[in-house]
C-alpha cells in the first residue's frame, strides 16, 4: 500500500487538495445558509425616506 503511495505522490497530493477545497466550499455554503435560516423577515428600509426613486426598465429585449 505505501509503495503505491510513494510512486503516486503527486496524484495523492492533488486529490487531497481537491477534497480539502471541496470541504471548505461546503462549509462556507453551510455557514451562509445557517446564518440566514433563522433570520426574521424585515421590510426594506433603504428607500423609505427618499422622495423619488428612479428605476430602469424591468424587461430585456434581444437584438435578434
mmCIF file as Biopython writes it, N, C-alpha, C and O atoms, coordinates in Angstrom:
data_model
#
loop_
_atom_site.group_PDB
_atom_site.id
_atom_site.type_symbol
_atom_site.label_atom_id
_atom_site.label_alt_id
_atom_site.label_comp_id
_atom_site.label_asym_id
_atom_site.label_entity_id
_atom_site.label_seq_id
_atom_site.pdbx_PDB_ins_code
_atom_site.Cartn_x
_atom_site.Cartn_y
_atom_site.Cartn_z
_atom_site.occupancy
_atom_site.B_iso_or_equiv
_atom_site.auth_seq_id
_atom_site.auth_asym_id
_atom_site.pdbx_PDB_model_num
ATOM 1   N N  . UNK A ? 1  ? 0.824   -1.194 0.000   1.0 0.0 1  A 1 
ATOM 2   C CA . UNK A ? 1  ? 0.000   0.000  0.000   1.0 0.0 1  A 1 
ATOM 3   C C  . UNK A ? 1  ? 0.864   1.252  0.000   1.0 0.0 1  A 1 
ATOM 4   O O  . UNK A ? 1  ? 0.642   2.149  -0.812  1.0 0.0 1  A 1 
ATOM 5   N N  . UNK A ? 2  ? 1.833   1.330  0.881   1.0 0.0 2  A 1 
ATOM 6   C CA . UNK A ? 2  ? 2.675   2.525  0.938   1.0 0.0 2  A 1 
ATOM 7   C C  . UNK A ? 2  ? 3.588   2.636  -0.270  1.0 0.0 2  A 1 
ATOM 8   O O  . UNK A ? 2  ? 3.980   3.739  -0.653  1.0 0.0 2  A 1 
ATOM 9   N N  . UNK A ? 3  ? 3.927   1.521  -0.867  1.0 0.0 3  A 1 
ATOM 10  C CA . UNK A ? 3  ? 4.754   1.558  -2.070  1.0 0.0 3  A 1 
ATOM 11  C C  . UNK A ? 3  ? 4.031   2.238  -3.216  1.0 0.0 3  A 1 
ATOM 12  O O  . UNK A ? 3  ? 4.630   3.024  -3.950  1.0 0.0 3  A 1 
ATOM 13  N N  . UNK A ? 4  ? 2.766   1.948  -3.376  1.0 0.0 4  A 1 
ATOM 14  C CA . UNK A ? 4  ? 1.967   2.604  -4.412  1.0 0.0 4  A 1 
ATOM 15  C C  . UNK A ? 4  ? 1.769   4.077  -4.129  1.0 0.0 4  A 1 
ATOM 16  O O  . UNK A ? 4  ? 1.706   4.891  -5.050  1.0 0.0 4  A 1 
ATOM 17  N N  . UNK A ? 5  ? 1.671   4.423  -2.851  1.0 0.0 5  A 1 
ATOM 18  C CA . UNK A ? 5  ? 1.509   5.818  -2.482  1.0 0.0 5  A 1 
ATOM 19  C C  . UNK A ? 5  ? 2.780   6.603  -2.754  1.0 0.0 5  A 1 
ATOM 20  O O  . UNK A ? 5  ? 2.722   7.769  -3.145  1.0 0.0 5  A 1 
ATOM 21  N N  . UNK A ? 6  ? 3.921   5.975  -2.550  1.0 0.0 6  A 1 
ATOM 22  C CA . UNK A ? 6  ? 5.189   6.658  -2.809  1.0 0.0 6  A 1 
ATOM 23  C C  . UNK A ? 6  ? 5.377   6.955  -4.285  1.0 0.0 6  A 1 
ATOM 24  O O  . UNK A ? 6  ? 5.958   7.980  -4.641  1.0 0.0 6  A 1 
ATOM 25  N N  . UNK A ? 7  ? 4.899   6.081  -5.140  1.0 0.0 7  A 1 
ATOM 26  C CA . UNK A ? 7  ? 5.083   6.303  -6.572  1.0 0.0 7  A 1 
ATOM 27  C C  . UNK A ? 7  ? 4.053   7.289  -7.128  1.0 0.0 7  A 1 
ATOM 28  O O  . UNK A ? 7  ? 4.287   7.900  -8.170  1.0 0.0 7  A 1 
ATOM 29  N N  . UNK A ? 8  ? 2.952   7.445  -6.464  1.0 0.0 8  A 1 
ATOM 30  C CA . UNK A ? 8  ? 1.905   8.365  -6.936  1.0 0.0 8  A 1 
ATOM 31  C C  . UNK A ? 8  ? 1.713   9.523  -5.963  1.0 0.0 8  A 1 
ATOM 32  O O  . UNK A ? 8  ? 0.582   9.859  -5.611  1.0 0.0 8  A 1 
ATOM 33  N N  . UNK A ? 9  ? 2.778   10.116 -5.541  1.0 0.0 9  A 1 
ATOM 34  C CA . UNK A ? 9  ? 2.753   11.173 -4.538  1.0 0.0 9  A 1 
ATOM 35  C C  . UNK A ? 9  ? 2.013   12.420 -5.055  1.0 0.0 9  A 1 
ATOM 36  O O  . UNK A ? 9  ? 1.247   13.034 -4.312  1.0 0.0 9  A 1 
ATOM 37  N N  . UNK A ? 10 ? 2.238   12.791 -6.312  1.0 0.0 10 A 1 
ATOM 38  C CA . UNK A ? 10 ? 1.614   13.997 -6.863  1.0 0.0 10 A 1 
ATOM 39  C C  . UNK A ? 10 ? 0.100   13.836 -6.988  1.0 0.0 10 A 1 
ATOM 40  O O  . UNK A ? 10 ? -0.649  14.760 -6.671  1.0 0.0 10 A 1 
ATOM 41  N N  . UNK A ? 11 ? -0.347  12.689 -7.441  1.0 0.0 11 A 1 
ATOM 42  C CA . UNK A ? 11 ? -1.797  12.486 -7.574  1.0 0.0 11 A 1 
ATOM 43  C C  . UNK A ? 11 ? -2.471  12.418 -6.206  1.0 0.0 11 A 1 
ATOM 44  O O  . UNK A ? 11 ? -3.607  12.868 -6.054  1.0 0.0 11 A 1 
ATOM 45  N N  . UNK A ? 12 ? -1.792  11.869 -5.227  1.0 0.0 12 A 1 
ATOM 46  C CA . UNK A ? 12 ? -2.336  11.843 -3.868  1.0 0.0 12 A 1 
ATOM 47  C C  . UNK A ? 12 ? -2.447  13.253 -3.307  1.0 0.0 12 A 1 
ATOM 48  O O  . UNK A ? 12 ? -3.447  13.594 -2.676  1.0 0.0 12 A 1 
ATOM 49  N N  . UNK A ? 13 ? -1.428  14.069 -3.534  1.0 0.0 13 A 1 
ATOM 50  C CA . UNK A ? 13 ? -1.471  15.453 -3.047  1.0 0.0 13 A 1 
ATOM 51  C C  . UNK A ? 13 ? -2.564  16.243 -3.757  1.0 0.0 13 A 1 
ATOM 52  O O  . UNK A ? 13 ? -3.250  17.049 -3.127  1.0 0.0 13 A 1 
ATOM 53  N N  . UNK A ? 14 ? -2.734  16.024 -5.054  1.0 0.0 14 A 1 
ATOM 54  C CA . UNK A ? 14 ? -3.794  16.704 -5.790  1.0 0.0 14 A 1 
ATOM 55  C C  . UNK A ? 14 ? -5.174  16.290 -5.326  1.0 0.0 14 A 1 
ATOM 56  O O  . UNK A ? 14 ? -6.067  17.126 -5.188  1.0 0.0 14 A 1 
ATOM 57  N N  . UNK A ? 15 ? -5.350  15.009 -5.086  1.0 0.0 15 A 1 
ATOM 58  C CA . UNK A ? 15 ? -6.640  14.525 -4.591  1.0 0.0 15 A 1 
ATOM 59  C C  . UNK A ? 15 ? -6.935  15.075 -3.199  1.0 0.0 15 A 1 
ATOM 60  O O  . UNK A ? 15 ? -8.069  15.449 -2.902  1.0 0.0 15 A 1 
ATOM 61  N N  . UNK A ? 16 ? -5.929  15.123 -2.362  1.0 0.0 16 A 1 
ATOM 62  C CA . UNK A ? 16 ? -6.101  15.655 -1.015  1.0 0.0 16 A 1 
ATOM 63  C C  . UNK A ? 16 ? -6.450  17.145 -1.066  1.0 0.0 16 A 1 
ATOM 64  O O  . UNK A ? 16 ? -7.300  17.611 -0.307  1.0 0.0 16 A 1 
ATOM 65  N N  . UNK A ? 17 ? -5.798  17.886 -1.956  1.0 0.0 17 A 1 
ATOM 66  C CA . UNK A ? 17 ? -6.104  19.312 -2.096  1.0 0.0 17 A 1 
ATOM 67  C C  . UNK A ? 17 ? -7.522  19.513 -2.621  1.0 0.0 17 A 1 
ATOM 68  O O  . UNK A ? 17 ? -8.220  20.417 -2.162  1.0 0.0 17 A 1 
ATOM 69  N N  . UNK A ? 18 ? -7.964  18.688 -3.574  1.0 0.0 18 A 1 
ATOM 70  C CA . UNK A ? 18 ? -9.316  18.807 -4.110  1.0 0.0 18 A 1 
ATOM 71  C C  . UNK A ? 18 ? -10.367 18.505 -3.047  1.0 0.0 18 A 1 
ATOM 72  O O  . UNK A ? 18 ? -11.383 19.195 -2.963  1.0 0.0 18 A 1 
ATOM 73  N N  . UNK A ? 19 ? -10.129 17.498 -2.254  1.0 0.0 19 A 1 
ATOM 74  C CA . UNK A ? 19 ? -11.071 17.157 -1.182  1.0 0.0 19 A 1 
ATOM 75  C C  . UNK A ? 19 ? -11.108 18.267 -0.139  1.0 0.0 19 A 1 
ATOM 76  O O  . UNK A ? 19 ? -12.179 18.620 0.355   1.0 0.0 19 A 1 
ATOM 77  N N  . UNK A ? 20 ? -9.947  18.819 0.198   1.0 0.0 20 A 1 
ATOM 78  C CA . UNK A ? 20 ? -9.897  19.903 1.185   1.0 0.0 20 A 1 
ATOM 79  C C  . UNK A ? 20 ? -10.644 21.130 0.685   1.0 0.0 20 A 1 
ATOM 80  O O  . UNK A ? 20 ? -11.367 21.767 1.451   1.0 0.0 20 A 1 
ATOM 81  N N  . UNK A ? 21 ? -10.480 21.471 -0.591  1.0 0.0 21 A 1 
ATOM 82  C CA . UNK A ? 21 ? -11.194 22.628 -1.137  1.0 0.0 21 A 1 
ATOM 83  C C  . UNK A ? 21 ? -12.696 22.363 -1.206  1.0 0.0 21 A 1 
ATOM 84  O O  . UNK A ? 21 ? -13.497 23.265 -0.960  1.0 0.0 21 A 1 
ATOM 85  N N  . UNK A ? 22 ? -13.075 21.150 -1.533  1.0 0.0 22 A 1 
ATOM 86  C CA . UNK A ? 22 ? -14.491 20.803 -1.558  1.0 0.0 22 A 1 
ATOM 87  C C  . UNK A ? 22 ? -15.130 20.914 -0.184  1.0 0.0 22 A 1 
ATOM 88  O O  . UNK A ? 22 ? -16.239 21.429 -0.044  1.0 0.0 22 A 1 
ATOM 89  N N  . UNK A ? 23 ? -14.431 20.435 0.816   1.0 0.0 23 A 1 
ATOM 90  C CA . UNK A ? 23 ? -14.939 20.528 2.188   1.0 0.0 23 A 1 
ATOM 91  C C  . UNK A ? 23 ? -15.030 21.987 2.612   1.0 0.0 23 A 1 
ATOM 92  O O  . UNK A ? 23 ? -15.998 22.380 3.263   1.0 0.0 23 A 1 
ATOM 93  N N  . UNK A ? 24 ? -14.038 22.794 2.255   1.0 0.0 24 A 1 
ATOM 94  C CA . UNK A ? 24 ? -14.064 24.213 2.597   1.0 0.0 24 A 1 
ATOM 95  C C  . UNK A ? 24 ? -15.236 24.914 1.915   1.0 0.0 24 A 1 
ATOM 96  O O  . UNK A ? 24 ? -15.903 25.742 2.535   1.0 0.0 24 A 1 
ATOM 97  N N  . UNK A ? 25 ? -15.492 24.595 0.650   1.0 0.0 25 A 1 
ATOM 98  C CA . UNK A ? 25 ? -16.606 25.204 -0.071  1.0 0.0 25 A 1 
ATOM 99  C C  . UNK A ? 25 ? -17.942 24.819 0.550   1.0 0.0 25 A 1 
ATOM 100 O O  . UNK A ? 25 ? -18.814 25.671 0.726   1.0 0.0 25 A 1 
ATOM 101 N N  . UNK A ? 26 ? -18.107 23.557 0.880   1.0 0.0 26 A 1 
ATOM 102 C CA . UNK A ? 26 ? -19.349 23.116 1.521   1.0 0.0 26 A 1 
ATOM 103 C C  . UNK A ? 26 ? -19.531 23.775 2.882   1.0 0.0 26 A 1 
ATOM 104 O O  . UNK A ? 26 ? -20.656 24.096 3.265   1.0 0.0 26 A 1 
ATOM 105 N N  . UNK A ? 27 ? -18.451 23.981 3.611   1.0 0.0 27 A 1 
ATOM 106 C CA . UNK A ? 27 ? -18.528 24.633 4.915   1.0 0.0 27 A 1 
ATOM 107 C C  . UNK A ? 27 ? -18.986 26.078 4.771   1.0 0.0 27 A 1 
ATOM 108 O O  . UNK A ? 27 ? -19.821 26.545 5.545   1.0 0.0 27 A 1 
ATOM 109 N N  . UNK A ? 28 ? -18.447 26.787 3.787   1.0 0.0 28 A 1 
ATOM 110 C CA . UNK A ? 28 ? -18.836 28.182 3.570   1.0 0.0 28 A 1 
ATOM 111 C C  . UNK A ? 28 ? -20.304 28.280 3.162   1.0 0.0 28 A 1 
ATOM 112 O O  . UNK A ? 28 ? -21.021 29.156 3.646   1.0 0.0 28 A 1 
ATOM 113 N N  . UNK A ? 29 ? -20.752 27.402 2.287   1.0 0.0 29 A 1 
ATOM 114 C CA . UNK A ? 29 ? -22.148 27.410 1.865   1.0 0.0 29 A 1 
ATOM 115 C C  . UNK A ? 29 ? -23.062 27.095 3.046   1.0 0.0 29 A 1 
ATOM 116 O O  . UNK A ? 29 ? -24.096 27.740 3.223   1.0 0.0 29 A 1 
ATOM 117 N N  . UNK A ? 30 ? -22.688 26.123 3.839   1.0 0.0 30 A 1 
ATOM 118 C CA . UNK A ? 30 ? -23.500 25.760 5.006   1.0 0.0 30 A 1 
ATOM 119 C C  . UNK A ? 30 ? -23.559 26.904 6.013   1.0 0.0 30 A 1 
ATOM 120 O O  . UNK A ? 30 ? -24.615 27.145 6.598   1.0 0.0 30 A 1 
ATOM 121 N N  . UNK A ? 31 ? -22.460 27.610 6.229   1.0 0.0 31 A 1 
ATOM 122 C CA . UNK A ? 31 ? -22.469 28.748 7.146   1.0 0.0 31 A 1 
ATOM 123 C C  . UNK A ? 31 ? -23.359 29.862 6.613   1.0 0.0 31 A 1 
ATOM 124 O O  . UNK A ? 31 ? -24.062 30.516 7.383   1.0 0.0 31 A 1 
ATOM 125 N N  . UNK A ? 32 ? -23.334 30.080 5.312   1.0 0.0 32 A 1 
ATOM 126 C CA . UNK A ? 32 ? -24.209 31.092 4.724   1.0 0.0 32 A 1 
ATOM 127 C C  . UNK A ? 32 ? -25.675 30.737 4.870   1.0 0.0 32 A 1 
ATOM 128 O O  . UNK A ? 32 ? -26.497 31.595 5.192   1.0 0.0 32 A 1 
ATOM 129 N N  . UNK A ? 33 ? -26.005 29.479 4.634   1.0 0.0 33 A 1 
ATOM 130 C CA . UNK A ? 33 ? -27.392 29.044 4.792   1.0 0.0 33 A 1 
ATOM 131 C C  . UNK A ? 33 ? -27.832 29.081 6.250   1.0 0.0 33 A 1 
ATOM 132 O O  . UNK A ? 33 ? -28.962 29.468 6.550   1.0 0.0 33 A 1 
ATOM 133 N N  . UNK A ? 34 ? -26.960 28.687 7.142   1.0 0.0 34 A 1 
ATOM 134 C CA . UNK A ? 34 ? -27.310 28.668 8.561   1.0 0.0 34 A 1 
ATOM 135 C C  . UNK A ? 34 ? -27.500 30.081 9.104   1.0 0.0 34 A 1 
ATOM 136 O O  . UNK A ? 34 ? -28.317 30.294 10.000  1.0 0.0 34 A 1 
ATOM 137 N N  . UNK A ? 35 ? -26.756 31.048 8.572   1.0 0.0 35 A 1 
ATOM 138 C CA . UNK A ? 35 ? -26.889 32.412 9.078   1.0 0.0 35 A 1 
ATOM 139 C C  . UNK A ? 35 ? -28.180 33.071 8.614   1.0 0.0 35 A 1 
ATOM 140 O O  . UNK A ? 35 ? -28.657 34.002 9.262   1.0 0.0 35 A 1 
ATOM 141 N N  . UNK A ? 36 ? -28.754 32.612 7.513   1.0 0.0 36 A 1 
ATOM 142 C CA . UNK A ? 36 ? -29.993 33.208 7.033   1.0 0.0 36 A 1 
ATOM 143 C C  . UNK A ? 36 ? -31.228 32.376 7.359   1.0 0.0 36 A 1 
ATOM 144 O O  . UNK A ? 36 ? -32.347 32.844 7.151   1.0 0.0 36 A 1 
ATOM 145 N N  . UNK A ? 37 ? -31.062 31.186 7.851   1.0 0.0 37 A 1 
ATOM 146 C CA . UNK A ? 37 ? -32.207 30.302 8.097   1.0 0.0 37 A 1 
ATOM 147 C C  . UNK A ? 37 ? -33.091 30.816 9.221   1.0 0.0 37 A 1 
ATOM 148 O O  . UNK A ? 37 ? -34.315 30.734 9.118   1.0 0.0 37 A 1 
ATOM 149 N N  . UNK A ? 38 ? -32.516 31.337 10.276  1.0 0.0 38 A 1 
ATOM 150 C CA . UNK A ? 38 ? -33.313 31.790 11.411  1.0 0.0 38 A 1 
ATOM 151 C C  . UNK A ? 38 ? -33.607 33.277 11.388  1.0 0.0 38 A 1 
ATOM 152 O O  . UNK A ? 38 ? -34.157 33.805 12.355  1.0 0.0 38 A 1 
ATOM 153 N N  . UNK A ? 39 ? -33.261 33.964 10.321  1.0 0.0 39 A 1 
ATOM 154 C CA . UNK A ? 39 ? -33.468 35.409 10.260  1.0 0.0 39 A 1 
ATOM 155 C C  . UNK A ? 39 ? -34.946 35.737 10.063  1.0 0.0 39 A 1 
ATOM 156 O O  . UNK A ? 39 ? -35.669 35.027 9.363   1.0 0.0 39 A 1 
ATOM 157 N N  . UNK A ? 40 ? -35.371 36.807 10.685  1.0 0.0 40 A 1 
ATOM 158 C CA . UNK A ? 40 ? -36.758 37.247 10.541  1.0 0.0 40 A 1 
ATOM 159 C C  . UNK A ? 40 ? -36.877 38.109 9.289   1.0 0.0 40 A 1 
ATOM 160 O O  . UNK A ? 40 ? -35.922 38.771 8.883   1.0 0.0 40 A 1 
ATOM 161 N N  . UNK A ? 41 ? -38.051 38.090 8.689   1.0 0.0 41 A 1 
ATOM 162 C CA . UNK A ? 41 ? -38.296 38.907 7.505   1.0 0.0 41 A 1 
ATOM 163 C C  . UNK A ? 41 ? -38.398 40.371 7.916   1.0 0.0 41 A 1 
ATOM 164 O O  . UNK A ? 41 ? -39.127 40.717 8.845   1.0 0.0 41 A 1 
ATOM 165 N N  . UNK A ? 42 ? -37.662 41.222 7.215   1.0 0.0 42 A 1 
ATOM 166 C CA . UNK A ? 42 ? -37.684 42.651 7.507   1.0 0.0 42 A 1 
ATOM 167 C C  . UNK A ? 42 ? -38.172 43.407 6.276   1.0 0.0 42 A 1 
ATOM 168 O O  . UNK A ? 42 ? -37.910 43.007 5.142   1.0 0.0 42 A 1 
ATOM 169 N N  . UNK A ? 43 ? -38.871 44.481 6.512   1.0 0.0 43 A 1 
ATOM 170 C CA . UNK A ? 43 ? -39.301 45.335 5.411   1.0 0.0 43 A 1 
ATOM 171 C C  . UNK A ? 43 ? -38.095 46.133 4.910   1.0 0.0 43 A 1 
ATOM 172 O O  . UNK A ? 43 ? -37.261 46.548 5.715   1.0 0.0 43 A 1 
ATOM 173 N N  . UNK A ? 44 ? -37.987 46.355 3.603   1.0 0.0 44 A 1 
ATOM 174 C CA . UNK A ? 44 ? -36.862 47.127 3.106   1.0 0.0 44 A 1 
ATOM 175 C C  . UNK A ? 44 ? -36.961 48.586 3.549   1.0 0.0 44 A 1 
ATOM 176 O O  . UNK A ? 44 ? -37.989 49.229 3.340   1.0 0.0 44 A 1 
ATOM 177 N N  . UNK A ? 45 ? -35.917 49.099 4.147   1.0 0.0 45 A 1 
ATOM 178 C CA . UNK A ? 45 ? -35.921 50.477 4.648   1.0 0.0 45 A 1 
ATOM 179 C C  . UNK A ? 45 ? -34.923 51.351 3.907   1.0 0.0 45 A 1 
ATOM 180 O O  . UNK A ? 45 ? -34.725 52.507 4.281   1.0 0.0 45 A 1 
ATOM 181 N N  . UNK A ? 46 ? -34.311 50.845 2.897   1.0 0.0 46 A 1 
ATOM 182 C CA . UNK A ? 46 ? -33.272 51.595 2.199   1.0 0.0 46 A 1 
ATOM 183 C C  . UNK A ? 46 ? -33.830 52.835 1.509   1.0 0.0 46 A 1 
ATOM 184 O O  . UNK A ? 46 ? -33.223 53.904 1.582   1.0 0.0 46 A 1 
ATOM 185 N N  . UNK A ? 47 ? -34.968 52.712 0.845   1.0 0.0 47 A 1 
ATOM 186 C CA . UNK A ? 47 ? -35.551 53.821 0.114   1.0 0.0 47 A 1 
ATOM 187 C C  . UNK A ? 47 ? -36.769 54.410 0.819   1.0 0.0 47 A 1 
ATOM 188 O O  . UNK A ? 47 ? -37.564 55.101 0.183   1.0 0.0 47 A 1 
ATOM 189 N N  . UNK A ? 48 ? -36.932 54.159 2.093   1.0 0.0 48 A 1 
ATOM 190 C CA . UNK A ? 48 ? -38.125 54.591 2.812   1.0 0.0 48 A 1 
ATOM 191 C C  . UNK A ? 48 ? -38.211 56.109 2.918   1.0 0.0 48 A 1 
ATOM 192 O O  . UNK A ? 48 ? -39.313 56.655 2.851   1.0 0.0 48 A 1 
ATOM 193 N N  . UNK A ? 49 ? -37.108 56.801 3.079   1.0 0.0 49 A 1 
ATOM 194 C CA . UNK A ? 49 ? -37.142 58.250 3.291   1.0 0.0 49 A 1 
ATOM 195 C C  . UNK A ? 49 ? -36.888 59.048 2.022   1.0 0.0 49 A 1 
ATOM 196 O O  . UNK A ? 49 ? -36.863 60.277 2.089   1.0 0.0 49 A 1 
ATOM 197 N N  . UNK A ? 50 ? -36.701 58.422 0.882   1.0 0.0 50 A 1 
ATOM 198 C CA . UNK A ? 50 ? -36.408 59.159 -0.350  1.0 0.0 50 A 1 
ATOM 199 C C  . UNK A ? 50 ? -37.703 59.636 -0.998  1.0 0.0 50 A 1 
ATOM 200 O O  . UNK A ? 50 ? -38.686 58.896 -1.028  1.0 0.0 50 A 1 
ATOM 201 N N  . UNK A ? 51 ? -37.715 60.876 -1.523  1.0 0.0 51 A 1 
ATOM 202 C CA . UNK A ? 51 ? -38.929 61.364 -2.158  1.0 0.0 51 A 1 
ATOM 203 C C  . UNK A ? 51 ? -39.164 60.765 -3.553  1.0 0.0 51 A 1 
ATOM 204 O O  . UNK A ? 51 ? -40.310 60.602 -3.971  1.0 0.0 51 A 1 
ATOM 205 N N  . UNK A ? 52 ? -38.076 60.436 -4.273  1.0 0.0 52 A 1 
ATOM 206 C CA . UNK A ? 52 ? -38.202 59.903 -5.629  1.0 0.0 52 A 1 
ATOM 207 C C  . UNK A ? 52 ? -37.202 58.764 -5.792  1.0 0.0 52 A 1 
ATOM 208 O O  . UNK A ? 52 ? -36.050 58.878 -5.374  1.0 0.0 52 A 1 
ATOM 209 N N  . UNK A ? 53 ? -37.644 57.671 -6.398  1.0 0.0 53 A 1 
ATOM 210 C CA . UNK A ? 53 ? -36.760 56.551 -6.708  1.0 0.0 53 A 1 
ATOM 211 C C  . UNK A ? 53 ? -36.786 56.357 -8.217  1.0 0.0 53 A 1 
ATOM 212 O O  . UNK A ? 53 ? -37.852 56.168 -8.803  1.0 0.0 53 A 1 
ATOM 213 N N  . UNK A ? 54 ? -35.617 56.403 -8.848  1.0 0.0 54 A 1 
ATOM 214 C CA . UNK A ? 54 ? -35.512 56.231 -10.292 1.0 0.0 54 A 1 
ATOM 215 C C  . UNK A ? 54 ? -35.084 54.802 -10.564 1.0 0.0 54 A 1 
ATOM 216 O O  . UNK A ? 54 ? -34.093 54.329 -10.010 1.0 0.0 54 A 1 
ATOM 217 N N  . UNK A ? 55 ? -35.829 54.116 -11.416 1.0 0.0 55 A 1 
ATOM 218 C CA . UNK A ? 55 ? -35.513 52.722 -11.737 1.0 0.0 55 A 1 
ATOM 219 C C  . UNK A ? 55 ? -35.530 52.543 -13.242 1.0 0.0 55 A 1 
ATOM 220 O O  . UNK A ? 55 ? -36.219 53.272 -13.956 1.0 0.0 55 A 1 
ATOM 221 N N  . UNK A ? 56 ? -34.785 51.590 -13.712 1.0 0.0 56 A 1 
ATOM 222 C CA . UNK A ? 56 ? -34.752 51.280 -15.132 1.0 0.0 56 A 1 
ATOM 223 C C  . UNK A ? 56 ? -35.865 50.337 -15.514 1.0 0.0 56 A 1 
ATOM 224 O O  . UNK A ? 56 ? -36.699 49.970 -14.686 1.0 0.0 56 A 1 
ATOM 225 N N  . UNK A ? 57 ? -35.874 49.943 -16.788 1.0 0.0 57 A 1 
ATOM 226 C CA . UNK A ? 57 ? -36.884 49.015 -17.261 1.0 0.0 57 A 1 
ATOM 227 C C  . UNK A ? 57 ? -36.650 47.643 -16.640 1.0 0.0 57 A 1 
ATOM 228 O O  . UNK A ? 57 ? -35.511 47.240 -16.403 1.0 0.0 57 A 1 
ATOM 229 N N  . UNK A ? 58 ? -37.724 46.948 -16.387 1.0 0.0 58 A 1 
ATOM 230 C CA . UNK A ? 58 ? -37.599 45.632 -15.780 1.0 0.0 58 A 1 
ATOM 231 C C  . UNK A ? 58 ? -37.651 44.519 -16.817 1.0 0.0 58 A 1 
ATOM 232 O O  . UNK A ? 58 ? -37.712 43.348 -16.444 1.0 0.0 58 A 1 
ATOM 233 N N  . UNK A ? 59 ? -37.629 44.844 -18.096 1.0 0.0 59 A 1 
ATOM 234 C CA . UNK A ? 59 ? -37.637 43.826 -19.141 1.0 0.0 59 A 1 
ATOM 235 C C  . UNK A ? 59 ? -36.417 44.017 -20.032 1.0 0.0 59 A 1 
ATOM 236 O O  . UNK A ? 59 ? -35.884 45.120 -20.149 1.0 0.0 59 A 1 
ATOM 237 N N  . UNK A ? 60 ? -35.989 42.939 -20.653 1.0 0.0 60 A 1 
ATOM 238 C CA . UNK A ? 60 ? -34.824 42.950 -21.535 1.0 0.0 60 A 1 
ATOM 239 C C  . UNK A ? 60 ? -35.285 42.477 -22.905 1.0 0.0 60 A 1 
ATOM 240 O O  . UNK A ? 60 ? -35.993 41.476 -23.021 1.0 0.0 60 A 1 
ATOM 241 N N  . UNK A ? 61 ? -34.881 43.201 -23.936 1.0 0.0 61 A 1 
ATOM 242 C CA . UNK A ? 61 ? -35.216 42.791 -25.293 1.0 0.0 61 A 1 
ATOM 243 C C  . UNK A ? 61 ? -33.960 42.370 -26.009 1.0 0.0 61 A 1 
ATOM 244 O O  . UNK A ? 61 ? -32.881 42.908 -25.764 1.0 0.0 61 A 1 
ATOM 245 N N  . UNK A ? 62 ? -34.102 41.411 -26.889 1.0 0.0 62 A 1 
ATOM 246 C CA . UNK A ? 62 ? -32.976 40.884 -27.631 1.0 0.0 62 A 1 
ATOM 247 C C  . UNK A ? 62 ? -32.834 41.649 -28.953 1.0 0.0 62 A 1 
ATOM 248 O O  . UNK A ? 62 ? -33.824 42.115 -29.517 1.0 0.0 62 A 1 
ATOM 249 N N  . UNK A ? 63 ? -31.596 41.772 -29.437 1.0 0.0 63 A 1 
ATOM 250 C CA . UNK A ? 63 ? -31.339 42.493 -30.679 1.0 0.0 63 A 1 
ATOM 251 C C  . UNK A ? 63 ? -31.658 41.630 -31.902 1.0 0.0 63 A 1 
ATOM 252 O O  . UNK A ? 63 ? -31.668 42.154 -33.016 1.0 0.0 63 A 1 
ATOM 253 N N  . UNK A ? 64 ? -31.906 40.393 -31.748 1.0 0.0 64 A 1 
ATOM 254 C CA . UNK A ? 64 ? -32.186 39.496 -32.880 1.0 0.0 64 A 1 
ATOM 255 C C  . UNK A ? 64 ? -33.527 39.699 -33.440 1.0 0.0 64 A 1 
ATOM 256 O O  . UNK A ? 64 ? -33.906 39.020 -34.394 1.0 0.0 64 A 1 
#
